Structure formats: structure tokens, C-alpha cells
């Protein structure tokens, strides 16, 4: 893949180049997280819950805690 660039707009928005969107299979409306890394940031799509199924073999889904029971 060739290097793709984008420009930060006056509204602090960036359009992801088409070649990158197609290669990564990203779609409009998809949610992303920005992870600061040195002088840059890593952009990652937020996975859907069903995409995480099986990531931790042996985990007990009955023991799931949501954020309501945290202090």
C-alpha cells in the first residue's frame, strides 16, 4: 500500500483516504478510538461485542460485571 495523507480541517476533522477505508473495510458510522502514541496516535475501530466472543477462552460470561457496580 502506498502512503496516504490527509489534512486536519479548521473544524479539527480528518477524512480517511478511500484506499485506507477499503483496505481496512471501514464503513461510515463506525466508532473509533484514538490511542496516544508518542507524537502521534493509533486509530483503532471499536469492536462490536460479538467480535470479542472467544477472545478469552475459559472466561465465564455469567460472572460479567458492568460499570454500574463499580465505584
N, C-alpha and C positions, 0 to 999 in steps of 0.2 A: 504494500500500500504506500502511496506517496504521502508526503506531509501535507496536511490540510490546515489552513489557518482561518481564524475568524476575528472580527473586531468587536470590542466592547462598545455598545451604543451609549448615548447620553443618558439613557434610562437604565443603564447597567445590565443590558441583556446581550446574550450571545446566541447567534443561530448556529446550530451544529451542522457542519457541512454534510451534504447529501451522501457523499461517499462513506463517511463515518457512520451515519444513521443506517444506511443499507447494510454495511458490513456487520454492525452490531445488532441489527434487527430491532432498532429503537423505533417507537411509534409516538405520535402526538398524544399528549395527555399522560404519558408515562412519568412516574415520580422518580427523582434522582436525589442522591446525597452527595455533598461536597466534603471531601476529607482533606484538610490542610496537610501538605507535604512540603516542607522546606519553603522555597519561594513560590511554590505552585500549589495546585490542588488536584486531587484524584476525583474523577467524576464516575460514580457508580449508580446503576439503576437499583432502586429499592425492590427487593424480590417480593413476589406475592407469597402468601403463606403456603400455598400448595407447592411452590417451587422449593421450599425448605424441607418438605417431607422426606425423611430418610437421611437427612444430613448427619444426624446424631444417632447411630444405631444403638438400640437398647434403651433409649430415653422413654420414660413413662409419661405419655401425654395426659394421664389422669392427674398428675402432680403439677400441671401447668399453673403458674401464677400470673395474674395480670397486674397491671400497675395500680389498681385500686387498693391492693393490700400492702403497698409499700409506704414507708414513712417519708 
